[in-house]
Amino acid sequence: MKLSKSARISLAITTGILTLVVNVVLFMGAFFVNGAIEPYLERPGLYELNKRIEAEENEEKQVKLGYEYKSLESRDLSAFEKAFLGLLQGSAFILAILVLPLGFALVFKIAPSKDLFYKGIHSRIFKLDKHLLAEAENPGIYKFHRVDDEYFIFSKPKLRRKLMSTFILWIIITTVAFIALYDPKTVEILGLPVAALLITLAIFLRMVLPAPRLVFDRIKGQVNLKGNIVNPGFTVSFDKISPSMMYGELMAIAHPKFSYGIIAFGAYDQSTWSFYTQYMDKNRPLPLGTALDEYREKDFERRKRIGYKAPLYPSAMYICDANSGYVNGTADFKKEIKSFKLKIEDAHSKVLNYMEKDGTIIMDPYKLCFLGLYRDYMVFKFMDEPNYDDLQVFENKSDLTGCYLIHKKTLKIETP
């Protein structure tokens, strides 16, 4: 059931208010939980014992029960019971702290919003070059575990080192909290230092556990976060992923359930998102960049083997093996194409516009294939079964029946 825009806004506002209410209730509960539970731990059965005294008719037994009542009334909590109450109150404090970001995430998830970038390819400026990966790995910011035609896997180990200062800070806060607030005679505010201790423990675990890995699986079309007990992972198809922004400039992906940002690689812009979209479209050539050059032929052979299936995501430009992947051209073609200033993707768009001039809508533009060159023309042909044989230089115009020719300077289109 799809909610209307007004219903989504109302639901988001309601969720935000409920989040604040729950947060206040949890904080108040954290302060009063010990006062409510302590009497039951400190004087268990006191109420029942008092009723027994009132019902007892034997004076001697009444006196004996009275001594037992006074002894129970003056009983102090054991160290284990105090620790239990402190842990309970500390957990309530932490839960109250966590409710706010979770609530805000839900509000942004519910509220009407479009993807920051359309799920398509609009730019090919970003290139995954080897020197770019080396520069990112050198200071230890990123660690690239696998970069090829099947997986793009990386992690951010430097985040663990950044946690060191936070860990030291929380140790100081925890120590001060215990010294200032701990009183062996009461447990009313023991939860505050316990909460600080639990947060310190969580930071320590994040620091020593392996950094979460972000896995882009090109073949399966899935994004996988290999997390740990502090950073739970997930596996979801790429079409469920939206781009997000981290620190105002870095590319991130939004968590598929809670919408918070998970750091990715590259700058936050359309070009970087286009790179990820093209990489995750297994029916297109690999994106530009020297880091992927040695895998282009293998990836081309895979796509050729399965029959050049339709692209998974749309593109604002013509992306084929001739201009963005494995250039499977003859020696003559590779020599001749250098004299053409006209871009293949621009020529492709103009030929499509020519084909659609009579009102016909081309539903499968990827079937308009670039075949090669003829004199000063680029040669395209619309084929029901896309075929990327060796791009060539045609000698005879008779071989171009059913093709579309576009002049490299005048942009005039002919159909022999």
N, C-alpha and C positions, 0 to 999 in steps of 0.2 A: 504494500500500500504506500503510494507516494504522497507525502504531505505537501500542501500548498505553501507558498512563501510565507503568508501571514501565520499559518499554523506552526511553521518551523521557527519563526521569530518568537511567537508566544511560548513555544516549548523551550527555546533557548533561555528566555528571560526567567521562566519558571524554574528551570534547572539551576540557573545562577543563584536565584534566591534560596532555593533548597540547599545548595552547596554552602552558602553563608550560614544558614540556620544550623545545618549539621555540624559545621566547623565550630560555631559558638557552643553548641550542646556538648560536643566532644571536649572542648577546653574546660567548660564548667564541670563536666563529668570527671575529667582528669584531676581537678582540684578536690572534688568531693568524694571520689571513689574510695579513698582510704578511710575517710571518716565514716562511711557507710558500712564498710566491710570489716574494719578493725575490731569493733566490739564482738563480732561473731567469731573472730579468730582469738581475740584476747580473753574473752569470757564465754567459751562455748557451753551451752546448756544452762546458762545463768537463769533464763526465764523459766525453764522447766523446773530447776531446783527451787526457785522461789515459790512456785505453785505447790511443790511437794511440802515445803515448810508450812505453808498456809493450810494444807489439807491434813498435816500430821497432828494427831491428838496427843500423842505421847510427848510429854515435856522434855524428857531426857533425849529423845530422838530429835526433837526440834532444836535443842542446843547443839547437838552433834552436827545436824545439817546446817545450822547457823555458822559454825566454825568453817565448814566446807565452803559455805557461800562467801565468807569473808576472804578465805584463802584464794578462791577462784576470782573474786572481785579485784584482788591486788596482783593477780598474775600478769607478768609482762610478756610481750611477744618474743618468740625465739628468733634467732638470727635468720633462720630459713623463712619464717613467716614474714619478717620485715623485708627480706629480699623479694619474696613473692609479691608483696604489696607494692614495693618500689618498681618491680618489673611491670606490674599491671598498670600502674599510674604512668610510667614512662612510655609504655606502648600506646596508652591513650593519647599522650602528648604527641607522639610521632604520627599516629593516625590522624589527629587533628591537623597536623602540618601537611600531611599528604593529601588530605581531602581537597584543599584549595586548588593546587595545580591540576588534580584530576578533574575537579569540577569545571575549571576553565577550559580544559581540553575537551570535555563533553560539550560545553557551550559552543566552542568554535566548530566542533564536529557537527552539531545540530544546526547551528545558524547557517543561513544560505550563503554559500561562497563558491566561487568557481576555482578550478585548478589555476595555480599561478601561471602555468604555461599549458597551452593546448597539447594534448597527447598526439603530437605529430612532429615532423622534421621540418624546421623552418630556416635552419642555418647550418653551415658546415665550416665555420671559422675555427672552432675548437679542434685541435689535432692532438691525439694522444701520442706524443713523441717520446722516445726513450730518454732524452735529456730532461724532459719534464718530470718523468718518474724519478730519475736520479736526483734531481733537485729537491723533490719532495721527500725522498728517503734519506738524503744526506744529513739533515739536521735531526732526523728521527721523528719527524712529524707523522709520516705515513710509513706503513710497511706493506708492500705489494707481494702477496703470496702467489698469485697466478694471474697472468695477463696473456690471453690467447684467444683463439676463435671459439672457445666454449665457455670459459669463465673469466670474469673480472673480479678478483677477490683482494680486498685490502682491509687494513685495520689502522687504528690511531694509537700506537703505543705511547706517544708523548702525553696523552691524556692521563696516563697512570703517573707519570713523573710530575705533572701539574698537581696531582692530588696530594703530593708529599707536603706542600705548604699548608694545604687545607687540613691534612691529618694532624700536623703539629699544632695548628691553631685549635682544633677540637680537643686535643689532649689537654691543652692549657685551659680551655673553657670547662672541660670535665673536671679537672683537678680543682679549679677555683670553685666550681659548683659544689663539689663534695665538701671542701673545707668550709665554705660559707653557709651551706644549707643543711648539711647532715647533722642530725642530732640523735644520738643513740636512744633518747627517751621518747622520740616521736617519729612517725613516718608520714606526717601530713604532707611534706614537700619533698620526700625522698625521690619522687618520680622525676623531678627536674634533672638532677645529676644522672639518674639512670637513663633518661632520654638522651642526654648528651653522650653518655657512654655507648648506648646502642648506635647512635649516629656515627661516633668515632669508629666503632667496629665495622659498620657498613662501609665507611670510607676506606678502612684498612683492607677489607676484602676486595673492594674495587681496585685497590692499588696492587695487590699481590696476585689476583686472578688474571688469567690471560685476557688481553683486550678483545672485546667483541669483534667478530669479523663480518663484514658486509659482503655478501656473495651475489653477484649478478650472473645468473645461469642463462646463457644465450639460447641454448638448445631447448631447454624446458620452458623458457619464458618466465622464470620465477626469480623473485628477490628473496634472499634468505639472510636473516641476521642470526649468526651463531653466537649466542649470548652465554651468560652464566647465571648463577643464583642471584646475583645482584642486578644483572641486566638480562632479563628474560628475552629469548629470541622469538622469531616468527618465520613463517614461510608463506608467501602469497604471490599470486601472479602479478606480473609487471603492470597490467592494465588496472590494478587496484592501487597502484602507488602514485602519489602526487609529489611534486617538488616542494621543498620548504626552504627556509632561509636560516642560516646559523651565523650568529655574530655579525649580522648586517651585510655580509659579503660572500660567505661560503655556501656552496650548494649542499643541501641536505634533502632527505626524503622524509615525508610525514609518516609516522607510525600508522599502519592500516586500521588500528582500532582506536587509539587514543590521540592521534594527530600530532603528538610532540615530535620535534625534529631529531633526526638521526644523521649525524655528520656523514657526508659523502665525499667525493673528490672533485675539485674544480671550483670555479667561481660561480656565483649565483647569477646566471643569465640564460637567455634563450639558447645560445650556442651550446653551452654545456648540457642543457637538458635535451637538445636535439641529438647530441652525441650519444647519451644514454638510450634515447628512443631508437636510434638507428642500430646501436649495438644489440639491443634486445629484440630487434626485428630480424629473426633468423633467415627470413626470405629475402633480405637485402644484403648487399655487400657490406663488409666490415667498415666502420667509420674510418676517416682519414687519420694518419699518424704512423710514424716509423715503428712504434711499439707493436703494431699489428701487421706490418708488411710481410713478415715471413710466414704468416698464416693465411694470406689471401688466396693463394692457389688452392690450398686444401679446402678452404671454405667454399670457393667457387666450385670445386669438384663435387662437394656435398650437395650444393644447390642444384647443380646440373644433374646429379644422380636422382634426386627426388622430383625433378621436372619443373624447376623454376616456378614455384607456387606463388600465389598472390601475396604482396606485402601485407604485413599485419597492421601497420600504422600508416596513415596518410603522410604525404610529403608535399611541400610547397615547391619542390624542384625535382628535376629528373635525376634520379640516382641509379646508375647502372655500373657494370664492371668497367666500362670504358672510361669513366670519369671519377670513380670513387672506390674502386676495388681492384680486382685482378684484371689487368688489361691484356685480354687474350687476342691481341691483334697480330697480323702478319708484320714482317719487317718493313714492307712498303707502307703499310698503314701507319706504323709508329713514326716513320720518317715524314710522311705527308701531313699527319695531323698537327705537326708543329707549326705549319704555316697558317693554320686556321685560328683566327682570333675569336671566332664565334664559339661560345660555350655550348657544350652538348645539351645541358639542361635548358638553356634559353631556346635553342633550336627545337627541342622536344616540345616546349610549351607553345611555341608559335605554330608548329605543325598540328598540335592538338586543337588550337583555336581555329585553324583552317578547316580541320575535319568537322568541327562543330558549328561552322558558319551557317549551315542550313537548318540549325535548331536541334540537330542530333546530339544527344548527350553521351559522351564516351564513359561508360560505367567502369571500364577496366583500362585506365590509361597506361598501366604498366605493360600492357600487351603491345603498345607502340614501341617497337624495338629499334635501336640504332644498329645498322648493319655495316656501315663503313663510309667510304668517300667515293665520289665520282667527279673528277675534275675539280671545279670550285664549289661543289655541292656536298652537303651531308645527306646521307641516305637513311630513310626510316621506312619501316614496314609494319603494318598492323597485322598481328598473327594471333589466332585463337590459342595456339600453343607456343608461348614465348620461347625463342630459340636464340642462344648467345654463342653461335659458332664464331670462328675466328673473324674479327673485324678486318675488312679488306679494302683494297682500292679497286673499284670496278673499272674495267676497260671498255666494255660494250654496253650501250644504253639498252640493248635488247634484254639484258639480264635484270633490268630494273622494273619489269612489269609489275604493277600493283604496289609500287613503292612511292614514297613522297620525297621529293628532292627540295632542299632549301639552300639558296645561294649564300655563301659565307659573307658577302658584302651587302648585296641588295635586299637580302632576306626574302626574296621572291620564291614562292613555292610552286613546283611543277609536279605533274603526275604523268609520267611517260606512258 
